[in-house]
Structure formats: C-alpha cells, structure tokens
Amino acid sequence: GLSLSLLAPFYSAEALLKGVSVTKSGFVLGSVFVMTVLCTPLIGRYIEVLGARRFLLFGSAVTALGNSVFGALYLVEEGTLFFLLSILVRVITAVGESALPIAAMALASRQVTSANEGKAVAACETCFGVGTVLGPSVGGLLYDLGGFCLPFWVAGGAQFFLLLLTAFFLKDSPDTYTSLDTEEKGEVTWRNLLRAPGVLASFLALCFTGTAWTWCFASLQPYLYTTYGFTSAYTGLAFMMFGLTYTFFTPVFGWMIDRGLDGFTAMLLGICVISVSMAFLAPAPPLLEAVGHRPWLLMLCMAVQGVGTSAAYLGSLIYMLK
C-alpha cells in the first residue's frame, strides 16, 4: 500500500518541471493498475502450484529493486526520456506489487475458520490501508526533506528488509493448498467464474471503486498547489484522509459482515457513498455556487470516500467469495 501511494503527492510536480504534462503523469501513476489487471489472473492461477511464500519473496524483491531504481530517475533531465523510463520502471515495480497482496490474502485466509473469513480479509485490507495512509504523508515528508530520490530509496530499503524477514522466518505449507483442477471438481475456467451469480456485478463494483480511489492521483497535487499553495507534505495529508478512514472502517465492516451484514448491501452502500463524495470533492456545477472551493470540504470528501471504498471493496470481495 505504501509503495502504491508513495509518489502521489510530488511526482506530478516533479514531472511538470521536466516538461511532462499532468496527463502523462496520470499514465505513470495508473500504469501499476494496468499491470495489476494483467498479472493478477496469472498469479492467482499459479500461486496454488508455487506457494504463497515464493510469491511474497518474488514480489518483495521486484518492488524493492523497482523503487530503488525509480529514485535514480531524478538524474534524467530530458522530459520524454524521463516519462518513458518512469513508465518502464513503474510497470516492472507493479509486477511485484501485484504479487504481494494476493500472496498475503492466500496465507491469511488459511489461518482462520470460514466463520471468521471476513475478519481475516479485513485484516489484510487494514494492513493495505495502513500503507495507503502512510504512503502519501511519508512520501511528501521525505520529498521535502531529501528531494525526489529519498522516498523511493527508503521504501526500497524497507521492502528489502521485508524480503530478508520473509526468507528467514516465514514458512509455507504446500499441503494446505487445494488445486482448482482436481478430478473431483473439474477445471474451473474464467468463463465459469464470470457466469457464477454475482461475480460479474462484483467485478464491476471493484472496477468502479478502484477507479474512484485513483481518479485524482495525478491532478490533486497541482490543483492544491495552484489553488491553496499546498506543499507536498500538506498534499500528503489530503491523501492521508482517505487512507485513514479506509483503514479504520475496513475492520468495522469486516466485523459487521461476520455478524450478518450482506456483502451485496455493503457493496451497494459503499458505491453510493463514493458517488456523493465525488460530487462534492470538486463540486458539480449545481453545487459550486452553494459550497464553493473550500480546503476543508475537499479533506472531508476524501475521508468520506475512504469510508465508502472500505464498504464497497470488502463487500464485493465477500459477496464474490460467497
């Protein structure tokens, strides 16, 4: 989570200094999610064969190397080359970032009974939320302290330390994995999954939720700087409002789901909350004259969006599993 959101408060500003537009910065920030779409099915398919521990090791190594190399891109002065190298390194890093949450969920879900599955998934999402909370604030603070390279080198070093911990202390139990291709169950294809009741609706909900979460990654920093004079550290606080409420409410909704809240209801509630928060984040024309552009309203909308995202994301996962 920290690696995903680390560069949000300052990358667009740094890219603008090198002649890279906000639109192109959006491509760099969004490339990780494109790679997630491409890599997740492959990782999910082969994690049963290779084991979650190997994917944790692989993901940690690639993420550590990718962040370390990305920090050295400040040496590139030419705008087009900076943009192309940013895309390349970010895509490679995203491969590792795609493997980590899948492997973590695969391990965590096997530690509890099915009755506590909601809390286990919520625990993983809470850890991801903690990274999301810290990422923009840590990234903005380190950028103000040491420039472009420092946030990535700190993140890369921390990820390398995690790699060592995983290699020496985490054990995997291959016999706990059940293949989807056993003779008793038959082969499960993507077509089977998409035709299962509710899965396609969950897919669409996850796509909407993920899009809403990253919608303003590239444009929020330049907007806050030009409108209110926010530094990178203060911009990180704006992103932190989302992560803070997301982290706090994810275990709350996990607890509620374990006690009877239907996953579909949580998913629908979350999407409605996100829609309202987006309407006020940059007020829609009918609302603009009434509320205007206010920093506190933007902060509040980011916080409310975190609440809706936690409900929609966790609800859709539980509903899809069911």
C-alpha positions in Angstrom: 0.0 0.0 0.0 2.8 2.4 0.8 4.6 1.6 -2.4 1.5 2.3 -4.5 0.7 5.7 -3.0 4.2 6.9 -2.2 4.7 9.1 -5.2 1.2 10.6 -5.4 2.0 14.0 -3.6 5.0 15.0 -5.5 5.5 13.1 -8.8 3.2 15.3 -10.9 5.0 18.5 -9.7 8.4 17.0 -10.4 7.3 15.8 -13.8 6.0 19.3 -14.7 9.4 20.7 -14.0 10.8 18.4 -16.7 8.1 19.2 -19.2 5.9 16.2 -18.6 2.2 17.0 -18.6 -0.3 16.0 -15.9 -2.0 13.7 -18.3 1.3 11.8 -18.9 1.8 11.7 -15.1 -1.5 10.1 -14.9 -0.3 7.4 -17.2 2.7 6.8 -14.9 0.6 6.7 -11.8 -2.0 4.4 -13.4 0.3 2.0 -15.1 0.6 0.0 -11.9 -3.1 -0.8 -12.0 -2.9 -1.8 -15.7 -0.2 -4.3 -14.7 -2.3 -5.5 -11.8 -5.2 -6.3 -14.2 -2.7 -8.3 -16.4 -0.7 -10.0 -13.7 -3.4 -10.9 -11.1 -5.0 -13.8 -13.1 -1.6 -15.4 -13.7 -0.5 -15.0 -10.1 -3.8 -16.3 -8.8 -3.6 -19.3 -11.1 0.0 -20.4 -10.2 0.0 -19.4 -6.6 -1.5 -22.9 -5.9 1.4 -24.6 -7.6 4.3 -22.5 -6.4 3.0 -21.4 -3.0 2.3 -18.0 -1.5 5.7 -17.7 0.2 7.5 -17.8 -3.1 5.3 -15.0 -4.5 5.9 -12.9 -1.3 9.7 -13.3 -1.9 9.3 -12.5 -5.6 7.0 -9.5 -5.0 9.3 -8.1 -2.3 12.4 -8.4 -4.4 10.9 -6.8 -7.5 9.3 -4.0 -5.5 12.5 -3.2 -3.6 14.5 -3.1 -6.8 11.9 -1.1 -8.7 11.6 1.6 -6.0 15.4 1.9 -5.7 15.8 2.4 -9.5 12.8 4.8 -9.7 14.6 7.1 -7.1 17.5 7.5 -9.5 15.3 8.9 -12.3 15.9 12.4 -10.9 19.2 12.3 -12.8 17.2 12.3 -16.2 16.6 15.9 -17.3 15.0 15.3 -20.8 11.2 15.2 -20.4 10.3 12.5 -22.9 13.1 10.1 -21.7 12.0 10.8 -18.1 8.4 9.9 -18.9 9.4 6.7 -20.8 11.7 5.5 -18.1 9.1 6.3 -15.4 6.6 4.1 -17.3 9.1 1.3 -17.7 10.3 1.2 -14.1 6.8 1.7 -12.7 5.5 -1.2 -14.8 8.3 -3.5 -13.6 7.7 -2.5 -10.0 3.9 -3.1 -10.4 4.6 -6.7 -11.2 6.0 -7.2 -7.7 3.3 -5.0 -6.1 0.6 -7.2 -7.8 2.0 -10.4 -6.2 2.2 -9.2 -2.7 -1.5 -8.7 -1.7 -2.6 -11.9 -3.4 0.1 -13.9 -1.6 -0.8 -12.2 1.7 -4.5 -13.0 1.4 -3.8 -16.6 0.4 -1.8 -17.1 3.6 -4.1 -15.1 5.9 -7.3 -16.8 4.7 -5.9 -20.2 5.7 -5.2 -19.2 9.3 -8.9 -19.0 10.3 -12.2 -20.8 10.0 -14.7 -19.9 7.4 -16.8 -18.2 10.1 -14.0 -15.6 10.6 -13.1 -15.2 6.9 -14.5 -11.6 6.9 -12.2 -10.6 9.7 -9.2 -12.2 8.0 -9.8 -10.5 4.7 -10.5 -7.2 6.6 -7.1 -7.6 8.4 -5.3 -7.8 5.1 -7.2 -4.8 3.8 -6.4 -2.9 7.0 -2.7 -3.5 6.6 -3.0 -2.3 3.0 -4.9 0.7 4.3 -2.1 1.5 6.8 0.3 1.6 3.9 -2.1 3.8 2.0 -2.4 6.1 5.0 1.4 6.4 5.4 2.4 6.4 1.8 1.4 10.0 0.7 2.4 11.5 4.0 5.7 9.7 4.2 6.4 10.4 0.6 5.6 14.1 0.8 7.6 14.5 4.0 10.7 12.6 2.7 10.4 14.6 -0.6 10.5 17.9 1.3 13.5 16.6 3.3 15.6 15.0 0.7 14.2 15.5 -2.8 12.9 13.1 -5.3 15.2 10.1 -4.6 14.8 9.8 -0.8 11.2 8.5 -0.6 11.9 5.7 -3.1 15.2 4.7 -1.6 13.7 4.5 1.9 10.8 2.4 0.5 13.1 0.2 -1.4 15.3 -0.4 1.7 12.3 -1.2 3.8 11.0 -3.7 1.2 14.4 -5.4 1.0 14.3 -5.7 4.8 10.9 -7.4 4.5 12.4 -9.7 1.9 15.0 -10.9 4.4 12.4 -11.4 7.1 10.3 -13.5 4.7 13.2 -15.6 3.6 14.4 -16.5 7.0 11.3 -16.6 9.2 8.2 -17.3 7.1 7.4 -20.9 6.4 4.9 -22.2 3.8 2.8 -25.4 4.0 2.2 -26.6 0.4 -0.2 -29.3 1.6 -2.7 -26.7 2.7 -3.4 -25.7 -0.9 -6.2 -27.2 -2.9 -5.9 -27.2 -6.6 -8.9 -25.9 -8.7 -8.1 -28.6 -11.3 -8.7 -31.8 -9.3 -10.6 -34.6 -11.0 -13.4 -34.4 -8.4 -14.1 -30.7 -9.0 -13.2 -30.4 -12.7 -11.4 -27.5 -14.3 -12.6 -24.0 -13.3 -12.3 -21.6 -16.1 -12.7 -17.8 -16.3 -16.0 -18.4 -18.1 -17.2 -20.5 -15.1 -16.3 -17.7 -12.7 -17.9 -14.9 -14.8 -21.1 -16.9 -15.1 -21.4 -17.5 -11.4 -24.2 -15.4 -9.9 -23.0 -12.1 -8.6 -19.4 -12.4 -9.7 -19.7 -10.0 -12.7 -21.5 -7.4 -10.5 -18.7 -7.7 -8.0 -16.1 -7.2 -10.8 -17.9 -4.0 -11.9 -18.1 -2.8 -8.4 -14.4 -3.4 -7.8 -13.5 -1.6 -11.1 -15.6 1.4 -10.1 -14.2 1.5 -6.6 -10.6 1.3 -7.8 -11.1 4.0 -10.4 -12.7 6.3 -7.9 -9.8 5.8 -5.5 -7.1 6.7 -8.0 -9.1 9.2 -10.0 -7.4 12.3 -8.6 -3.9 10.9 -8.0 -2.3 12.9 -10.9 -4.4 16.1 -10.7 -4.9 16.7 -7.0 -1.3 17.8 -6.2 -1.1 20.5 -9.0 -4.7 21.7 -8.0 -3.9 22.0 -4.3 -0.6 23.8 -5.1 -2.0 26.4 -7.6 -5.3 27.0 -5.6 -4.2 26.9 -2.0 -0.4 26.8 -2.1 -0.1 23.4 -0.5 3.3 21.9 -0.2 4.0 18.2 -0.9 3.7 17.4 2.8 0.3 19.1 3.1 -0.9 17.3 -0.1 0.2 14.0 1.5 -2.2 14.9 4.4 -5.1 15.2 1.9 -4.4 11.8 0.6 -4.0 10.6 4.1 -7.6 11.4 5.0 -8.7 8.8 2.5 -6.4 6.1 3.8 -7.1 7.0 7.5 -10.9 6.3 7.2 -10.3 3.4 4.8 -8.0 1.7 7.4 -10.4 2.5 10.3 -13.6 1.3 8.7 -12.4 -1.8 6.9 -12.2 -3.9 10.1 -15.6 -2.3 11.2 -17.3 -3.5 8.0 -15.5 -6.9 8.3 -16.9 -7.2 11.9 -20.4 -6.2 10.6 -20.2 -8.7 7.7 -19.3 -11.5 10.1 -22.4 -10.6 12.1 -24.9 -10.6 9.3 -24.4 -7.7 7.0 -24.8 -8.9 3.5 -21.8 -8.3 1.2 -24.1 -7.0 -1.6 -25.6 -4.5 0.8 -22.2 -3.3 1.9 -21.1 -3.1 -1.7 -24.1 -1.0 -2.7 -23.8 1.3 0.3 -20.1 1.9 -0.4 -20.7 2.8 -4.1 -23.5 5.3 -3.1 -21.2 7.0 -0.5 -18.3 7.2 -3.1 -20.7 8.8 -5.6 -21.8 11.5 -3.1 -18.2 12.2 -2.0 -17.0 12.6 -5.7 -19.8 15.1 -6.4 -18.6 17.4 -3.6 -14.8 16.7 -4.0 -14.8 19.2 -6.9 -18.3 20.5 -6.6 -20.6 19.7 -9.5 -22.0 22.9 -11.3 -25.3 22.9 -9.4 -23.4 22.7 -6.0 -20.5 25.0 -6.9 -22.3 28.3 -6.2 -23.6 27.0 -2.8 -20.4 25.5 -1.4 -17.6 26.9 -3.5 -14.0 25.6 -3.4 -13.0 25.0 0.2 -10.0 23.1 1.5 -11.9 21.6 4.5 -14.6 20.3 2.2 -12.0 18.6 0.0 -10.5 16.9 3.1 -13.9 15.8 4.3 -14.8 14.3 0.9 -11.5 12.4 0.8 -12.3 11.0 4.2 -15.9 10.1 3.3 -14.6 8.4 0.1 -12.4 6.2 2.3 -15.5 5.0 4.2 -17.3 4.2 1.0 -14.3 2.4 -0.5 -13.9 0.2 2.5 -17.5 -0.9 2.4 -17.6 -1.4 -1.4 -14.2 -3.1 -1.7 -14.7 -5.5 1.3 -18.4 -6.1 0.5 -17.7 -7.0 -3.2 -14.9 -9.4 -2.2 -17.0 -11.2 0.4 -20.0 -11.3 -2.0 -17.9 -12.7 -4.8 -16.4 -15.4 -2.5 -20.0 -16.4 -1.5 
